[in-house]
């Protein structure tokens, strides 16, 4: 990476840090570290916009990547803010808070906010080689753009279906297994992973294998969704809290959509 590209990359890191710090300050006042979830997508897409604006030339590919990243980020930021409004700190962060007392307020600066700022910066990696590339748009860009758009729509549809389900009092205590949720237990996570694999393909379409290093972005995002803050964390104790979910797990894929398996209660 050239010195100029390094400077641009560090500017992206400065962006995520500049947003993480005031978000942390607000979280102290509101006693709610889960505010970082509302800003996570803005950290990532904002870094991409920094790259787009600071690179010497703005290309059609760069514009397409910026539009896709911004659309993903704004939709997710607005949805998470709306979903969590008035509910206080998410139980996942309550558990982190309990494990890191006393002085969690200070510790959350590096355990939650600085960590997520750095992770977001890493996830933004494909924007840098993709936006810097001078190649014309090609087939790989089309595939990557289509996959990213599919992911954004898949995630949005899954979230909308879940929101409608929860809004109906008749569904209280029930397991959502309709629409996209019939074929995957986490359509929102699957869609998000598709988005970042698609954006990475666009980076390869522009930079060739010289941009292959940015595969760290979709790999990291997929790992976080599957093993850290996503599927594993959400389902770690859900069988104890909601026994009916065990049957749902038995018949429905966790991540990649697939055919519904037989009901466990029939075996």
C-alpha positions in Angstrom: 0.0 0.0 0.0 1.4 3.4 -1.0 2.0 6.2 1.6 -1.0 8.1 0.1 -3.3 5.1 0.5 -2.0 4.6 4.1 -2.9 8.2 5.0 -6.4 7.7 3.5 -6.8 4.4 5.5 -5.8 6.1 8.7 -8.3 8.9 8.0 -11.0 6.2 8.0 -9.8 4.9 11.3 -9.9 8.5 12.6 -13.5 8.7 11.5 -14.6 5.6 13.4 -12.7 6.8 16.5 -14.3 10.3 16.2 -17.8 8.8 16.3 -17.0 6.2 18.9 -15.9 8.7 21.5 -19.0 10.8 21.6 -21.2 7.7 21.4 -19.4 6.4 24.5 -20.0 9.7 26.3 -23.7 9.5 25.6 -23.8 5.9 26.7 -22.4 7.0 30.1 -25.1 9.5 30.6 -27.8 7.0 29.5 -26.3 4.0 31.2 -26.6 2.1 27.9 -23.6 0.7 26.1 -25.8 -0.9 23.5 -26.0 2.5 21.8 -23.0 1.4 19.9 -25.2 -1.0 17.9 -27.1 2.0 16.5 -23.8 3.5 15.3 -22.0 0.4 14.1 -23.1 0.6 10.5 -22.4 4.4 10.4 -18.8 3.7 11.6 -18.3 1.3 8.6 -20.0 3.2 5.8 -18.7 6.5 7.0 -15.1 5.2 6.7 -16.0 4.2 3.1 -17.2 7.7 2.4 -14.0 9.2 3.8 -12.0 7.0 1.4 -14.2 8.1 -1.5 -13.8 11.8 -0.8 -10.1 11.7 -0.1 -8.9 9.5 -2.9 -7.5 11.4 -5.9 -10.3 10.4 -8.3 -13.9 9.4 -7.8 -14.8 6.6 -10.1 -18.1 5.0 -11.1 -17.1 1.9 -9.1 -16.3 4.0 -6.1 -19.7 5.8 -6.4 -21.5 2.5 -6.6 -19.7 1.1 -3.6 -20.4 4.3 -1.6 -24.1 4.2 -2.5 -24.5 0.5 -1.5 -22.6 1.0 1.7 -24.6 4.1 2.6 -27.9 2.5 1.8 -27.0 -0.5 4.0 -25.8 1.7 6.9 -28.7 4.2 6.9 -31.3 1.5 6.8 -29.7 -0.5 9.6 -29.0 2.5 11.8 -32.6 3.7 11.5 -34.0 0.2 12.1 -31.9 -0.6 15.1 -32.6 2.8 16.6 -36.3 2.4 16.1 -36.3 -1.2 17.4 -34.4 -0.4 20.5 -36.0 3.0 21.3 -37.2 3.1 24.9 -36.1 -0.4 25.8 -32.9 0.4 27.7 -29.7 -1.5 27.5 -29.7 -4.7 25.5 -29.3 -7.8 27.6 -26.1 -8.8 25.9 -24.5 -5.6 27.1 -26.0 -6.0 30.5 -24.1 -9.2 30.8 -20.9 -7.5 29.6 -21.5 -4.8 32.2 -22.0 -7.3 35.0 -18.8 -9.2 34.1 -16.7 -6.0 34.1 -17.7 -4.2 37.3 -16.6 -2.1 39.0 -15.9 0.9 36.7 -17.6 -0.5 33.6 -18.2 3.0 32.4 -14.5 3.6 31.8 -13.8 0.0 30.8 -16.6 0.2 28.1 -14.5 2.8 26.3 -12.0 0.1 25.2 -14.0 -3.1 25.8 -17.0 -1.9 23.6 -16.5 1.4 21.8 -12.8 1.4 20.8 -13.0 -2.3 19.9 -16.0 -1.8 17.7 -14.4 1.3 16.1 -11.4 -0.8 15.1 -13.6 -3.7 13.9 -15.7 -1.3 11.8 -12.5 0.1 10.3 -11.4 -3.4 9.3 -14.8 -4.2 7.8 -14.6 -1.0 5.7 -11.4 -2.4 4.0 -12.8 -3.3 0.6 -13.9 0.3 0.0 -10.2 1.4 -0.1 -8.8 -0.8 -3.0 -12.2 -0.8 -4.8 -12.6 3.0 -4.8 -8.9 3.6 -5.6 -9.0 1.3 -8.7 -9.1 3.0 -12.1 -10.4 -0.1 -14.0 -13.8 0.3 -15.8 -16.8 -1.6 -14.3 -16.8 -5.2 -15.3 -18.6 -8.5 -14.8 -17.2 -9.1 -11.3 -18.5 -5.6 -10.3 -22.0 -6.6 -11.6 -22.0 -9.9 -9.6 -20.7 -8.2 -6.5 -23.1 -5.3 -6.7 -26.0 -7.6 -7.3 -25.0 -9.8 -4.3 -24.6 -6.7 -2.1 -28.0 -5.4 -3.2 -29.6 -8.8 -2.6 -28.1 -8.8 0.9 -29.4 -5.4 1.7 -32.9 -6.3 0.5 -32.8 -9.8 2.2 -31.8 -8.2 5.5 -34.4 -5.4 5.2 -37.2 -7.9 4.4 -36.3 -10.1 7.3 -36.3 -7.2 9.7 -39.6 -5.9 8.4 -41.2 -9.4 8.8 -39.9 -9.7 12.3 -41.1 -6.2 13.2 -44.7 -7.0 12.0 -44.7 -10.3 13.8 -43.7 -8.6 17.1 -46.2 -5.9 16.7 -49.1 -8.4 16.7 -50.1 -9.1 20.4 -51.4 -12.5 19.2 -47.8 -13.6 18.6 -46.6 -12.9 22.1 -44.4 -15.8 23.3 -44.5 -17.4 19.8 -41.6 -18.3 17.6 -41.3 -16.4 14.3 -41.1 -19.0 11.6 -42.8 -17.3 8.7 -41.5 -15.6 5.6 -37.8 -15.7 5.3 -37.6 -16.9 8.9 -39.1 -20.2 7.8 -35.9 -21.0 5.8 -33.2 -19.4 8.1 -33.2 -18.5 11.7 -31.3 -15.3 11.0 -32.2 -13.9 7.6 -30.9 -10.5 8.7 -27.4 -11.9 9.4 -27.3 -13.9 6.2 -28.3 -10.8 4.3 -25.6 -8.7 6.0 -22.9 -11.3 5.2 -24.0 -11.3 1.5 -23.7 -7.5 1.4 -20.1 -7.6 2.5 -19.1 -10.5 0.3 -20.6 -8.5 -2.6 -18.7 -5.3 -1.8 -15.5 -7.4 -1.5 -16.2 -8.8 -5.0 -16.5 -5.3 -6.3 -13.1 -4.4 -4.7 -11.6 -7.4 -6.6 -13.3 -6.3 -9.8 -11.4 -3.0 -9.5 -8.1 -3.8 -7.9 -7.7 -7.5 -9.0 -5.8 -9.8 -6.7 -4.0 -6.7 -5.4 -7.1 -6.0 -3.4 -7.5 -9.6 -2.2 -6.2 -8.7 1.2 -9.5 -6.9 1.9 -11.2 -10.3 2.2 -10.5 -9.8 5.9 -13.7 -7.7 5.8 -16.3 -10.3 4.8 -14.4 -13.0 6.8 -14.5 -10.8 9.9 -18.1 -9.9 9.4 -19.2 -13.5 8.8 -17.3 -14.6 11.9 -18.8 -11.9 14.1 -22.3 -12.8 12.8 -21.9 -16.5 13.4 -19.6 -16.9 16.3 -19.4 -13.7 18.4 -22.2 -11.1 18.6 -24.7 -12.9 16.3 -26.0 -16.4 16.2 -24.0 -17.9 19.0 -24.7 -15.2 21.5 -28.4 -14.8 20.8 -29.0 -18.6 20.9 -26.7 -19.4 23.8 -29.6 -19.6 26.3 -32.6 -19.1 24.2 -33.7 -22.8 24.7 -34.0 -22.1 28.4 -36.0 -18.9 28.0 -38.1 -20.1 25.1 -38.4 -24.0 24.9 -40.4 -23.8 21.6 -37.3 -22.3 19.9 -35.6 -25.7 20.3 -38.0 -27.2 17.8 -37.5 -24.3 15.5 -33.7 -24.8 15.7 -34.2 -28.5 14.8 -36.0 -27.8 11.6 -34.5 -24.6 10.4 -31.0 -23.7 9.2 -29.1 -21.2 11.4 -27.7 -19.1 8.6 -27.8 -20.1 5.0 -31.5 -20.5 3.9 -32.5 -24.1 3.2 -35.5 -26.4 3.1 -37.4 -27.0 6.3 -36.5 -30.2 8.1 -39.0 -32.5 9.9 -40.5 -31.2 13.1 -38.5 -32.7 16.0 -41.7 -33.4 18.0 -42.6 -36.0 15.3 -39.5 -38.2 15.9 
